[in-house]
Amino acid sequence: MTWSEAEITILTHRSFFGFPYTEHCIYYTDNTPFGTLTGGTPATLNIGSFKFLNKETDSVCAEPVWTGSY
């Protein structure tokens, strides 16, 4: 399965030497493979180490990884 046109914004509020700041990270999908759908009753969506694409935002943004079975 692939995923397109999703955009996720994550704001992380932190403190650096007592000074508050916010990390602003935007992630997106563009025909990005994210898992396998297995038939059955019920069917199962297996997501194996799916990585969102990172837009140019704060340099401290991590690469989020989503895994799981649903």
All heavy atoms as TSV, in Angstrom:
chain	resi	resn	atom	element	x	y	z
A	1	MET	N	N	0.842	-1.171	0.000
A	1	MET	CA	C	0.000	0.000	0.000
A	1	MET	C	C	0.886	1.232	0.000
A	1	MET	O	O	1.972	1.231	0.568
A	1	MET	CB	C	-0.900	0.013	1.223
A	1	MET	CG	C	-1.903	-1.134	1.254
A	1	MET	SD	S	-3.020	-1.041	2.654
A	1	MET	CE	C	-4.043	0.324	2.177
A	2	THR	N	N	0.393	2.294	-0.649
A	2	THR	CA	C	1.107	3.568	-0.644
A	2	THR	C	C	0.208	4.649	-0.066
A	2	THR	O	O	-1.016	4.496	-0.001
A	2	THR	CB	C	1.554	3.969	-2.062
A	2	THR	OG1	O	0.402	4.101	-2.891
A	2	THR	CG2	C	2.524	2.964	-2.644
A	3	TRP	N	N	0.818	5.738	0.331
A	3	TRP	CA	C	0.096	6.838	0.960
A	3	TRP	C	C	0.558	8.134	0.323
A	3	TRP	O	O	1.762	8.395	0.221
A	3	TRP	CB	C	0.398	6.832	2.446
A	3	TRP	CG	C	-0.467	7.688	3.322
A	3	TRP	CD1	C	-1.524	8.451	2.960
A	3	TRP	CD2	C	-0.333	7.853	4.723
A	3	TRP	NE1	N	-2.067	9.071	4.037
A	3	TRP	CE2	C	-1.342	8.725	5.148
A	3	TRP	CE3	C	0.554	7.348	5.676
A	3	TRP	CZ2	C	-1.495	9.115	6.471
A	3	TRP	CZ3	C	0.398	7.739	6.990
A	3	TRP	CH2	C	-0.623	8.599	7.380
A	4	SER	N	N	-0.387	8.981	-0.102
A	4	SER	CA	C	-0.057	10.264	-0.725
A	4	SER	C	C	-0.874	11.383	-0.111
A	4	SER	O	O	-1.965	11.156	0.418
A	4	SER	CB	C	-0.342	10.227	-2.226
A	4	SER	OG	O	0.539	9.344	-2.870
A	5	GLU	N	N	-0.342	12.582	-0.214
A	5	GLU	CA	C	-1.002	13.834	0.160
A	5	GLU	C	C	-1.343	13.952	1.641
A	5	GLU	O	O	-2.277	14.662	2.008
A	5	GLU	CB	C	-2.239	14.060	-0.702
A	5	GLU	CG	C	-1.897	14.190	-2.174
A	5	GLU	CD	C	-3.101	14.508	-3.027
A	5	GLU	OE1	O	-4.061	15.140	-2.533
A	5	GLU	OE2	O	-3.078	14.124	-4.208
A	6	ALA	N	N	-0.590	13.272	2.500
A	6	ALA	CA	C	-0.759	13.465	3.945
A	6	ALA	C	C	0.311	14.437	4.411
A	6	ALA	O	O	1.434	14.430	3.909
A	6	ALA	CB	C	-0.619	12.147	4.681
A	7	GLU	N	N	-0.051	15.289	5.336
A	7	GLU	CA	C	0.916	16.210	5.925
A	7	GLU	C	C	0.667	16.274	7.420
A	7	GLU	O	O	-0.467	16.446	7.854
A	7	GLU	CB	C	0.801	17.601	5.298
A	7	GLU	CG	C	1.881	18.536	5.780
A	7	GLU	CD	C	1.917	19.834	5.006
A	7	GLU	OE1	O	2.381	19.823	3.844
A	7	GLU	OE2	O	1.470	20.849	5.562
A	8	ILE	N	N	1.723	16.111	8.194
A	8	ILE	CA	C	1.627	16.078	9.646
A	8	ILE	C	C	2.589	17.116	10.214
A	8	ILE	O	O	3.768	17.135	9.848
A	8	ILE	CB	C	1.984	14.678	10.188
A	8	ILE	CG1	C	0.997	13.656	9.632
A	8	ILE	CG2	C	2.015	14.669	11.699
A	8	ILE	CD1	C	1.442	12.241	9.768
A	9	THR	N	N	2.079	17.979	11.084
A	9	THR	CA	C	2.912	18.972	11.750
A	9	THR	C	C	3.049	18.591	13.212
A	9	THR	O	O	2.061	18.308	13.883
A	9	THR	CB	C	2.281	20.383	11.643
A	9	THR	OG1	O	2.170	20.717	10.263
A	9	THR	CG2	C	3.136	21.413	12.346
A	10	ILE	N	N	4.287	18.570	13.694
A	10	ILE	CA	C	4.557	18.261	15.097
A	10	ILE	C	C	5.291	19.438	15.721
A	10	ILE	O	O	6.340	19.864	15.219
A	10	ILE	CB	C	5.391	16.968	15.234
A	10	ILE	CG1	C	4.626	15.781	14.651
A	10	ILE	CG2	C	5.767	16.734	16.696
A	10	ILE	CD1	C	5.409	14.495	14.613
A	11	LEU	N	N	4.717	19.981	16.784
A	11	LEU	CA	C	5.357	21.035	17.562
A	11	LEU	C	C	5.807	20.434	18.879
A	11	LEU	O	O	5.001	19.852	19.603
A	11	LEU	CB	C	4.388	22.189	17.813
A	11	LEU	CG	C	3.833	22.888	16.578
A	11	LEU	CD1	C	2.813	23.939	16.989
A	11	LEU	CD2	C	4.947	23.525	15.778
A	12	THR	N	N	7.084	20.553	19.174
A	12	THR	CA	C	7.627	20.021	20.417
A	12	THR	C	C	8.156	21.190	21.241
A	12	THR	O	O	9.016	21.939	20.777
A	12	THR	CB	C	8.773	19.027	20.140
A	12	THR	OG1	O	8.284	18.014	19.264
A	12	THR	CG2	C	9.271	18.400	21.420
A	13	HIS	N	N	7.621	21.354	22.441
A	13	HIS	CA	C	8.030	22.448	23.316
A	13	HIS	C	C	9.128	21.938	24.236
A	13	HIS	O	O	8.957	20.940	24.935
A	13	HIS	CB	C	6.837	22.971	24.109
A	13	HIS	CG	C	5.703	23.398	23.224
A	13	HIS	ND1	N	5.742	24.533	22.463
A	13	HIS	CD2	C	4.529	22.799	22.933
A	13	HIS	CE1	C	4.629	24.647	21.766
A	13	HIS	NE2	N	3.867	23.588	22.033
A	14	ARG	N	N	10.260	22.634	24.226
A	14	ARG	CA	C	11.420	22.211	25.016
A	14	ARG	C	C	12.011	23.409	25.750
A	14	ARG	O	O	11.583	24.533	25.574
A	14	ARG	CB	C	12.477	21.580	24.119
A	14	ARG	CG	C	11.995	20.352	23.396
A	14	ARG	CD	C	13.133	19.766	22.583
A	14	ARG	NE	N	12.666	18.678	21.762
A	14	ARG	CZ	C	12.839	17.405	22.046
A	14	ARG	NH1	N	13.455	17.054	23.145
A	14	ARG	NH2	N	12.392	16.471	21.239
A	15	SER	N	N	13.045	23.122	26.518
A	15	SER	CA	C	13.767	24.162	27.236
A	15	SER	C	C	15.262	23.932	27.037
A	15	SER	O	O	15.735	22.800	27.083
A	15	SER	CB	C	13.422	24.108	28.724
A	15	SER	OG	O	14.181	25.051	29.433
A	16	PHE	N	N	15.991	24.989	26.766
A	16	PHE	CA	C	17.435	24.917	26.586
A	16	PHE	C	C	18.076	25.930	27.524
A	16	PHE	O	O	17.918	27.134	27.344
A	16	PHE	CB	C	17.802	25.204	25.125
A	16	PHE	CG	C	19.254	25.042	24.811
A	16	PHE	CD1	C	19.820	23.783	24.775
A	16	PHE	CD2	C	20.038	26.142	24.548
A	16	PHE	CE1	C	21.154	23.630	24.474
A	16	PHE	CE2	C	21.377	25.992	24.248
A	16	PHE	CZ	C	21.940	24.729	24.214
A	17	PHE	N	N	18.754	25.443	28.562
A	17	PHE	CA	C	19.332	26.296	29.608
A	17	PHE	C	C	18.289	27.242	30.192
A	17	PHE	O	O	18.551	28.422	30.421
A	17	PHE	CB	C	20.531	27.091	29.082
A	17	PHE	CG	C	21.713	26.234	28.777
A	17	PHE	CD1	C	22.109	26.004	27.466
A	17	PHE	CD2	C	22.447	25.648	29.795
A	17	PHE	CE1	C	23.201	25.217	27.172
A	17	PHE	CE2	C	23.543	24.850	29.517
A	17	PHE	CZ	C	23.926	24.628	28.202
A	18	GLY	N	N	17.074	26.723	30.380
A	18	GLY	CA	C	16.001	27.499	30.985
A	18	GLY	C	C	15.226	28.378	30.023
A	18	GLY	O	O	14.267	29.029	30.413
A	19	PHE	N	N	15.617	28.413	28.751
A	19	PHE	CA	C	14.920	29.235	27.761
A	19	PHE	C	C	13.992	28.347	26.939
A	19	PHE	O	O	14.447	27.391	26.303
A	19	PHE	CB	C	15.908	29.948	26.838
A	19	PHE	CG	C	16.786	30.931	27.545
A	19	PHE	CD1	C	18.077	30.574	27.932
A	19	PHE	CD2	C	16.317	32.204	27.832
A	19	PHE	CE1	C	18.889	31.478	28.595
A	19	PHE	CE2	C	17.122	33.114	28.498
A	19	PHE	CZ	C	18.410	32.751	28.889
A	20	PRO	N	N	12.701	28.651	26.945
A	20	PRO	CA	C	11.764	27.814	26.184
A	20	PRO	C	C	11.892	28.064	24.673
A	20	PRO	O	O	12.178	29.179	24.243
A	20	PRO	CB	C	10.397	28.268	26.690
A	20	PRO	CG	C	10.615	29.647	27.187
A	20	PRO	CD	C	12.046	29.727	27.651
A	21	TYR	N	N	11.720	27.010	23.916
A	21	TYR	CA	C	11.671	27.132	22.463
A	21	TYR	C	C	10.791	26.008	21.919
A	21	TYR	O	O	10.492	25.050	22.616
A	21	TYR	CB	C	13.067	27.095	21.839
A	21	TYR	CG	C	13.753	25.759	21.883
A	21	TYR	CD1	C	13.708	24.889	20.797
A	21	TYR	CD2	C	14.463	25.360	23.012
A	21	TYR	CE1	C	14.329	23.666	20.845
A	21	TYR	CE2	C	15.092	24.127	23.057
A	21	TYR	CZ	C	15.030	23.289	21.979
A	21	TYR	OH	O	15.650	22.077	22.022
A	22	THR	N	N	10.381	26.154	20.689
A	22	THR	CA	C	9.500	25.177	20.050
A	22	THR	C	C	10.152	24.666	18.774
A	22	THR	O	O	10.601	25.463	17.944
A	22	THR	CB	C	8.135	25.811	19.719
A	22	THR	OG1	O	7.545	26.265	20.926
A	22	THR	CG2	C	7.206	24.813	19.048
A	23	GLU	N	N	10.222	23.351	18.646
A	23	GLU	CA	C	10.667	22.734	17.391
A	23	GLU	C	C	9.440	22.582	16.500
A	23	GLU	O	O	8.408	22.106	16.944
A	23	GLU	CB	C	11.275	21.358	17.648
A	23	GLU	CG	C	12.539	21.390	18.447
A	23	GLU	CD	C	12.996	20.008	18.859
A	23	GLU	OE1	O	12.362	19.003	18.458
A	23	GLU	OE2	O	13.983	19.925	19.603
A	24	HIS	N	N	9.558	22.994	15.266
A	24	HIS	CA	C	8.448	22.938	14.309
A	24	HIS	C	C	8.862	21.995	13.190
A	24	HIS	O	O	9.754	22.308	12.405
A	24	HIS	CB	C	8.165	24.340	13.766
A	24	HIS	CG	C	7.064	24.377	12.773
A	24	HIS	ND1	N	7.141	25.099	11.618
A	24	HIS	CD2	C	5.856	23.777	12.753
A	24	HIS	CE1	C	6.023	24.950	10.927
A	24	HIS	NE2	N	5.239	24.152	11.595
A	25	CYS	N	N	8.229	20.829	13.121
A	25	CYS	CA	C	8.592	19.815	12.140
A	25	CYS	C	C	7.372	19.444	11.295
A	25	CYS	O	O	6.294	19.213	11.836
A	25	CYS	CB	C	9.122	18.563	12.844
A	25	CYS	SG	S	10.520	18.900	13.938
A	26	ILE	N	N	7.556	19.404	9.987
A	26	ILE	CA	C	6.480	19.034	9.071
A	26	ILE	C	C	6.929	17.812	8.282
A	26	ILE	O	O	8.023	17.787	7.718
A	26	ILE	CB	C	6.122	20.171	8.101
A	26	ILE	CG1	C	5.668	21.407	8.871
A	26	ILE	CG2	C	5.027	19.716	7.126
A	26	ILE	CD1	C	5.429	22.620	7.992
A	27	TYR	N	N	6.061	16.795	8.254
A	27	TYR	CA	C	6.331	15.557	7.536
A	27	TYR	C	C	5.220	15.339	6.513
A	27	TYR	O	O	4.103	15.809	6.685
A	27	TYR	CB	C	6.388	14.379	8.511
A	27	TYR	CG	C	7.407	14.589	9.601
A	27	TYR	CD1	C	7.026	15.057	10.855
A	27	TYR	CD2	C	8.748	14.339	9.372
A	27	TYR	CE1	C	7.960	15.264	11.853
A	27	TYR	CE2	C	9.694	14.545	10.373
A	27	TYR	CZ	C	9.292	15.006	11.608
A	27	TYR	OH	O	10.217	15.210	12.594
A	28	TYR	N	N	5.525	14.610	5.441
A	28	TYR	CA	C	4.517	14.398	4.405
A	28	TYR	C	C	4.721	13.049	3.732
A	28	TYR	O	O	5.733	12.376	3.944
A	28	TYR	CB	C	4.570	15.525	3.373
A	28	TYR	CG	C	5.819	15.526	2.517
A	28	TYR	CD1	C	5.793	14.987	1.238
A	28	TYR	CD2	C	7.011	16.058	2.981
A	28	TYR	CE1	C	6.932	14.980	0.456
A	28	TYR	CE2	C	8.151	16.058	2.213
A	28	TYR	CZ	C	8.109	15.522	0.949
A	28	TYR	OH	O	9.241	15.508	0.171
A	29	THR	N	N	3.739	12.656	2.937
A	29	THR	CA	C	3.831	11.447	2.119
A	29	THR	C	C	3.614	11.824	0.658
A	29	THR	O	O	2.879	12.765	0.343
A	29	THR	CB	C	2.778	10.403	2.530
A	29	THR	OG1	O	1.480	10.955	2.349
A	29	THR	CG2	C	2.972	9.958	3.967
A	30	ASP	N	N	4.279	11.091	-0.228
A	30	ASP	CA	C	4.149	11.320	-1.662
A	30	ASP	C	C	4.320	9.974	-2.370
A	30	ASP	O	O	5.425	9.584	-2.708
A	30	ASP	CB	C	5.192	12.321	-2.143
A	30	ASP	CG	C	5.066	12.631	-3.619
A	30	ASP	OD1	O	4.015	12.321	-4.216
A	30	ASP	OD2	O	6.024	13.187	-4.192
A	31	ASN	N	N	3.204	9.252	-2.516
A	31	ASN	CA	C	3.231	7.903	-3.089
A	31	ASN	C	C	4.241	7.032	-2.334
A	31	ASN	O	O	5.000	6.280	-2.912
A	31	ASN	CB	C	3.541	7.948	-4.586
A	31	ASN	CG	C	3.100	6.685	-5.284
A	31	ASN	OD1	O	2.142	6.041	-4.878
A	31	ASN	ND2	N	3.804	6.312	-6.328
A	32	THR	N	N	4.229	7.180	-1.015
A	32	THR	CA	C	5.188	6.527	-0.134
A	32	THR	C	C	4.678	5.150	0.291
A	32	THR	O	O	3.594	5.046	0.848
A	32	THR	CB	C	5.402	7.406	1.124
A	32	THR	OG1	O	5.710	8.734	0.715
A	32	THR	CG2	C	6.504	6.867	1.997
A	33	PRO	N	N	5.459	4.066	0.044
A	33	PRO	CA	C	5.043	2.754	0.510
A	33	PRO	C	C	5.032	2.718	2.038
A	33	PRO	O	O	5.968	3.195	2.664
A	33	PRO	CB	C	6.107	1.803	-0.034
A	33	PRO	CG	C	7.048	2.612	-0.829
A	33	PRO	CD	C	6.713	4.044	-0.659
A	34	PHE	N	N	3.958	2.189	2.639
A	34	PHE	CA	C	3.912	2.195	4.097
A	34	PHE	C	C	3.472	0.890	4.715
A	34	PHE	O	O	3.539	0.740	5.934
A	34	PHE	CB	C	3.045	3.350	4.626
A	34	PHE	CG	C	1.571	3.128	4.561
A	34	PHE	CD1	C	0.867	2.724	5.678
A	34	PHE	CD2	C	0.885	3.323	3.385
A	34	PHE	CE1	C	-0.503	2.528	5.622
A	34	PHE	CE2	C	-0.476	3.138	3.317
A	34	PHE	CZ	C	-1.170	2.734	4.441
A	35	GLY	N	N	3.047	-0.104	3.951
A	35	GLY	CA	C	2.656	-1.355	4.584
A	35	GLY	C	C	2.038	-2.340	3.618
A	35	GLY	O	O	1.883	-2.072	2.436
A	36	THR	N	N	1.691	-3.489	4.186
A	36	THR	CA	C	1.098	-4.581	3.422
A	36	THR	C	C	-0.236	-4.950	4.045
A	36	THR	O	O	-0.332	-5.113	5.261
A	36	THR	CB	C	2.023	-5.812	3.449
A	36	THR	OG1	O	3.300	-5.439	2.952
A	36	THR	CG2	C	1.465	-6.937	2.603
A	37	LEU	N	N	-1.246	-5.058	3.218
A	37	LEU	CA	C	-2.564	-5.462	3.672
A	37	LEU	C	C	-2.700	-6.961	3.441
A	37	LEU	O	O	-2.546	-7.456	2.325
A	37	LEU	CB	C	-3.652	-4.703	2.912
A	37	LEU	CG	C	-5.080	-4.909	3.383
A	37	LEU	CD1	C	-5.242	-4.454	4.829
A	37	LEU	CD2	C	-6.038	-4.152	2.478
A	38	THR	N	N	-2.964	-7.721	4.517
A	38	THR	CA	C	-3.108	-9.169	4.450
A	38	THR	C	C	-4.570	-9.525	4.657
A	38	THR	O	O	-5.194	-9.063	5.617
A	38	THR	CB	C	-2.253	-9.840	5.552
A	38	THR	OG1	O	-0.908	-9.404	5.411
A	38	THR	CG2	C	-2.302	-11.345	5.434
A	39	GLY	N	N	-5.115	-10.332	3.755
A	39	GLY	CA	C	-6.524	-10.709	3.832
A	39	GLY	C	C	-6.835	-11.558	5.048
A	39	GLY	O	O	-5.956	-12.061	5.731
A	40	GLY	N	N	-8.091	-11.687	5.345
A	40	GLY	CA	C	-8.543	-12.466	6.489
A	40	GLY	C	C	-9.769	-11.802	7.095
A	40	GLY	O	O	-10.262	-10.805	6.588
A	41	THR	N	N	-10.255	-12.361	8.183
A	41	THR	CA	C	-11.410	-11.791	8.860
A	41	THR	C	C	-11.062	-11.566	10.313
A	41	THR	O	O	-11.086	-12.497	11.093
A	41	THR	CB	C	-12.625	-12.742	8.752
A	41	THR	OG1	O	-12.832	-13.051	7.377
A	41	THR	CG2	C	-13.867	-12.106	9.311
A	42	PRO	N	N	-10.651	-10.409	10.704
A	42	PRO	CA	C	-10.509	-9.215	9.872
A	42	PRO	C	C	-9.159	-9.187	9.148
A	42	PRO	O	O	-8.232	-9.904	9.516
A	42	PRO	CB	C	-10.581	-8.088	10.890
A	42	PRO	CG	C	-9.979	-8.662	12.125
A	42	PRO	CD	C	-10.385	-10.120	12.122
A	43	ALA	N	N	-9.038	-8.326	8.143
A	43	ALA	CA	C	-7.770	-8.120	7.436
A	43	ALA	C	C	-6.794	-7.419	8.374
A	43	ALA	O	O	-7.194	-6.791	9.353
A	43	ALA	CB	C	-8.002	-7.281	6.188
A	44	THR	N	N	-5.500	-7.527	8.078
A	44	THR	CA	C	-4.463	-6.914	8.907
A	44	THR	C	C	-3.602	-5.993	8.057
A	44	THR	O	O	-3.171	-6.371	6.968
A	44	THR	CB	C	-3.554	-7.993	9.546
A	44	THR	OG1	O	-4.359	-8.872	10.313
A	44	THR	CG2	C	-2.503	-7.376	10.438
A	45	LEU	N	N	-3.351	-4.792	8.553
A	45	LEU	CA	C	-2.424	-3.859	7.929
A	45	LEU	C	C	-1.119	-3.938	8.704
A	45	LEU	O	O	-1.079	-3.624	9.889
A	45	LEU	CB	C	-2.975	-2.432	7.953
A	45	LEU	CG	C	-2.043	-1.347	7.439
A	45	LEU	CD1	C	-1.643	-1.594	5.994
A	45	LEU	CD2	C	-2.696	0.016	7.593
A	46	ASN	N	N	-0.049	-4.413	8.050
A	46	ASN	CA	C	1.267	-4.521	8.671
A	46	ASN	C	C	2.136	-3.369	8.187
A	46	ASN	O	O	2.416	-3.252	6.998
A	46	ASN	CB	C	1.935	-5.851	8.308
A	46	ASN	CG	C	1.163	-7.025	8.851
A	46	ASN	OD1	O	0.979	-7.138	10.051
A	46	ASN	ND2	N	0.684	-7.878	7.974
A	47	ILE	N	N	2.540	-2.530	9.128
A	47	ILE	CA	C	3.386	-1.388	8.807
A	47	ILE	C	C	4.777	-1.702	9.333
A	47	ILE	O	O	4.970	-1.888	10.524
A	47	ILE	CB	C	2.839	-0.106	9.445
A	47	ILE	CG1	C	1.434	0.171	8.911
A	47	ILE	CG2	C	3.760	1.066	9.191
A	47	ILE	CD1	C	0.708	1.274	9.617
A	48	GLY	N	N	5.752	-1.780	8.426
A	48	GLY	CA	C	7.104	-2.142	8.830
A	48	GLY	C	C	8.083	-1.009	8.592
A	48	GLY	O	O	8.490	-0.766	7.472
A	49	SER	N	N	8.424	-0.283	9.627
A	49	SER	CA	C	9.423	0.788	9.575
A	49	SER	C	C	9.120	1.830	8.501
A	49	SER	O	O	9.980	2.228	7.734
A	49	SER	CB	C	10.822	0.206	9.369
A	49	SER	OG	O	11.168	-0.623	10.428
A	50	PHE	N	N	7.888	2.272	8.439
A	50	PHE	CA	C	7.477	3.316	7.505
A	50	PHE	C	C	8.070	4.651	7.945
A	50	PHE	O	O	7.977	5.028	9.102
A	50	PHE	CB	C	5.950	3.385	7.464
A	50	PHE	CG	C	5.403	4.630	6.854
A	50	PHE	CD1	C	5.572	4.887	5.507
A	50	PHE	CD2	C	4.722	5.549	7.618
A	50	PHE	CE1	C	5.056	6.042	4.935
A	50	PHE	CE2	C	4.203	6.692	7.062
A	50	PHE	CZ	C	4.372	6.938	5.710
A	51	LYS	N	N	8.729	5.350	7.035
A	51	LYS	CA	C	9.325	6.650	7.349
A	51	LYS	C	C	8.613	7.754	6.586
A	51	LYS	O	O	8.446	7.666	5.370
A	51	LYS	CB	C	10.810	6.666	6.991
A	51	LYS	CG	C	11.636	5.751	7.842
A	51	LYS	CD	C	13.098	5.857	7.490
A	51	LYS	CE	C	13.905	4.912	8.347
A	51	LYS	NZ	N	15.329	4.988	8.042
A	52	PHE	N	N	8.196	8.775	7.306
A	52	PHE	CA	C	7.617	9.953	6.673
A	52	PHE	C	C	8.735	10.756	6.014
A	52	PHE	O	O	9.879	10.737	6.471
A	52	PHE	CB	C	6.931	10.848	7.713
A	52	PHE	CG	C	5.650	10.296	8.250
A	52	PHE	CD1	C	5.635	9.517	9.388
A	52	PHE	CD2	C	4.452	10.550	7.610
A	52	PHE	CE1	C	4.461	9.014	9.894
A	52	PHE	CE2	C	3.266	10.051	8.096
A	52	PHE	CZ	C	3.267	9.274	9.243
A	53	LEU	N	N	8.410	11.481	4.956
A	53	LEU	CA	C	9.357	12.392	4.334
A	53	LEU	C	C	9.364	13.688	5.135
A	53	LEU	O	O	8.340	14.114	5.657
A	53	LEU	CB	C	8.956	12.650	2.876
A	53	LEU	CG	C	8.838	11.389	2.017
A	53	LEU	CD1	C	8.217	11.739	0.671
A	53	LEU	CD2	C	10.190	10.744	1.840
A	54	ASN	N	N	10.512	14.341	5.237
A	54	ASN	CA	C	10.667	15.535	6.063
A	54	ASN	C	C	10.758	16.770	5.177
A	54	ASN	O	O	11.623	16.851	4.314
A	54	ASN	CB	C	11.942	15.386	6.906
A	54	ASN	CG	C	12.057	16.427	7.980
A	54	ASN	OD1	O	11.284	17.371	8.028
A	54	ASN	ND2	N	13.034	16.269	8.847
A	55	LYS	N	N	9.849	17.737	5.390
A	55	LYS	CA	C	9.948	19.012	4.688
A	55	LYS	C	C	11.048	19.838	5.336
A	55	LYS	O	O	11.460	19.570	6.460
A	55	LYS	CB	C	8.630	19.782	4.774
A	55	LYS	CG	C	7.586	19.295	3.828
A	55	LYS	CD	C	6.434	20.267	3.759
A	55	LYS	CE	C	5.465	19.857	2.679
A	55	LYS	NZ	N	4.353	20.783	2.549
A	56	GLU	N	N	11.515	20.851	4.658
A	56	GLU	CA	C	12.544	21.731	5.214
A	56	GLU	C	C	11.950	22.552	6.348
A	56	GLU	O	O	11.250	23.529	6.125
A	56	GLU	CB	C	13.104	22.644	4.129
A	56	GLU	CG	C	13.909	21.916	3.078
A	56	GLU	CD	C	15.166	21.269	3.650
A	56	GLU	OE1	O	15.825	21.869	4.517
A	56	GLU	OE2	O	15.473	20.140	3.229
A	57	THR	N	N	12.190	22.110	7.555
A	57	THR	CA	C	11.733	22.829	8.747
A	57	THR	C	C	12.936	22.942	9.679
A	57	THR	O	O	14.065	23.043	9.208
A	57	THR	CB	C	10.539	22.102	9.398
A	57	THR	OG1	O	10.842	20.725	9.560
A	57	THR	CG2	C	9.280	22.213	8.554
A	58	ASP	N	N	12.738	22.895	10.974
A	58	ASP	CA	C	13.836	23.020	11.922
A	58	ASP	C	C	14.869	21.917	11.716
A	58	ASP	O	O	14.523	20.769	11.435
A	58	ASP	CB	C	13.332	22.975	13.366
A	58	ASP	CG	C	12.513	24.207	13.735
A	58	ASP	OD1	O	12.616	25.224	13.013
A	58	ASP	OD2	O	11.782	24.152	14.730
A	59	SER	N	N	16.142	22.261	11.882
A	59	SER	CA	C	17.227	21.309	11.640
A	59	SER	C	C	17.275	20.186	12.670
A	59	SER	O	O	17.921	19.169	12.454
A	59	SER	CB	C	18.567	22.039	11.624
A	59	SER	OG	O	18.792	22.656	12.878
A	60	VAL	N	N	16.599	20.353	13.799
A	60	VAL	CA	C	16.635	19.345	14.859
A	60	VAL	C	C	15.535	18.291	14.713
A	60	VAL	O	O	15.421	17.406	15.547
A	60	VAL	CB	C	16.530	20.000	16.256
A	60	VAL	CG1	C	17.754	20.843	16.528
A	60	VAL	CG2	C	15.268	20.826	16.367
A	61	CYS	N	N	14.732	18.358	13.667
A	61	CYS	CA	C	13.640	17.406	13.476
A	61	CYS	C	C	14.187	15.999	13.253
A	61	CYS	O	O	15.061	15.784	12.426
A	61	CYS	CB	C	12.772	17.813	12.293
A	61	CYS	SG	S	11.912	19.366	12.553
A	62	ALA	N	N	13.643	15.068	13.986
A	62	ALA	CA	C	14.062	13.672	13.874
A	62	ALA	C	C	13.323	12.996	12.724
A	62	ALA	O	O	12.333	13.511	12.221
A	62	ALA	CB	C	13.765	12.944	15.184
A	63	GLU	N	N	13.791	11.817	12.325
A	63	GLU	CA	C	13.094	11.005	11.353
A	63	GLU	C	C	12.124	10.100	12.080
A	63	GLU	O	O	12.533	9.138	12.713
A	63	GLU	CB	C	14.078	10.128	10.568
A	63	GLU	CG	C	14.754	10.802	9.440
A	63	GLU	CD	C	15.516	9.807	8.579
A	63	GLU	OE1	O	14.987	8.719	8.280
A	63	GLU	OE2	O	16.658	10.123	8.258
A	64	PRO	N	N	10.832	10.395	12.025
A	64	PRO	CA	C	9.870	9.540	12.732
A	64	PRO	C	C	9.676	8.225	11.988
A	64	PRO	O	O	9.675	8.191	10.766
A	64	PRO	CB	C	8.585	10.360	12.722
A	64	PRO	CG	C	8.706	11.207	11.508
A	64	PRO	CD	C	10.160	11.486	11.346
A	65	VAL	N	N	9.556	7.151	12.736
A	65	VAL	CA	C	9.339	5.818	12.160
A	65	VAL	C	C	8.068	5.250	12.768
A	65	VAL	O	O	7.882	5.285	13.980
A	65	VAL	CB	C	10.540	4.887	12.440
A	65	VAL	CG1	C	10.264	3.500	11.902
A	65	VAL	CG2	C	11.814	5.451	11.836
A	66	TRP	N	N	7.182	4.731	11.924
A	66	TRP	CA	C	5.915	4.163	12.375
A	66	TRP	C	C	5.950	2.669	12.070
A	66	TRP	O	O	6.186	2.260	10.941
A	66	TRP	CB	C	4.785	4.854	11.623
A	66	TRP	CG	C	3.399	4.400	11.938
A	66	TRP	CD1	C	2.983	3.645	12.990
A	66	TRP	CD2	C	2.226	4.679	11.164
A	66	TRP	NE1	N	1.619	3.444	12.939
A	66	TRP	CE2	C	1.130	4.077	11.829
A	66	TRP	CE3	C	1.998	5.382	10.001
A	66	TRP	CZ2	C	-0.155	4.145	11.338
A	66	TRP	CZ3	C	0.709	5.460	9.527
A	66	TRP	CH2	C	-0.355	4.864	10.192
A	67	THR	N	N	5.712	1.840	13.075
A	67	THR	CA	C	5.636	0.394	12.888
A	67	THR	C	C	4.396	-0.126	13.609
A	67	THR	O	O	3.879	0.523	14.504
A	67	THR	CB	C	6.872	-0.329	13.469
A	67	THR	OG1	O	6.962	-0.062	14.865
A	67	THR	CG2	C	8.155	0.119	12.793
A	68	GLY	N	N	3.913	-1.300	13.203
A	68	GLY	CA	C	2.782	-1.885	13.919
A	68	GLY	C	C	1.923	-2.748	13.006
A	68	GLY	O	O	2.122	-2.811	11.804
A	69	SER	N	N	0.969	-3.404	13.634
A	69	SER	CA	C	-0.009	-4.216	12.900
A	69	SER	C	C	-1.392	-3.821	13.405
A	69	SER	O	O	-1.612	-3.729	14.608
A	69	SER	CB	C	0.214	-5.706	13.167
A	69	SER	OG	O	1.425	-6.114	12.609
A	70	TYR	N	N	-2.292	-3.590	12.486
A	70	TYR	CA	C	-3.635	-3.131	12.828
A	70	TYR	C	C	-4.662	-3.989	12.138
A	70	TYR	O	O	-4.483	-4.430	11.052
A	70	TYR	CB	C	-3.811	-1.668	12.428
A	70	TYR	CG	C	-2.769	-0.782	13.039
A	70	TYR	CD1	C	-1.572	-0.513	12.389
A	70	TYR	CD2	C	-2.973	-0.234	14.300
A	70	TYR	CE1	C	-0.616	0.287	12.959
A	70	TYR	CE2	C	-2.018	0.575	14.880
A	70	TYR	CZ	C	-0.834	0.826	14.200
A	70	TYR	OH	O	0.116	1.625	14.783
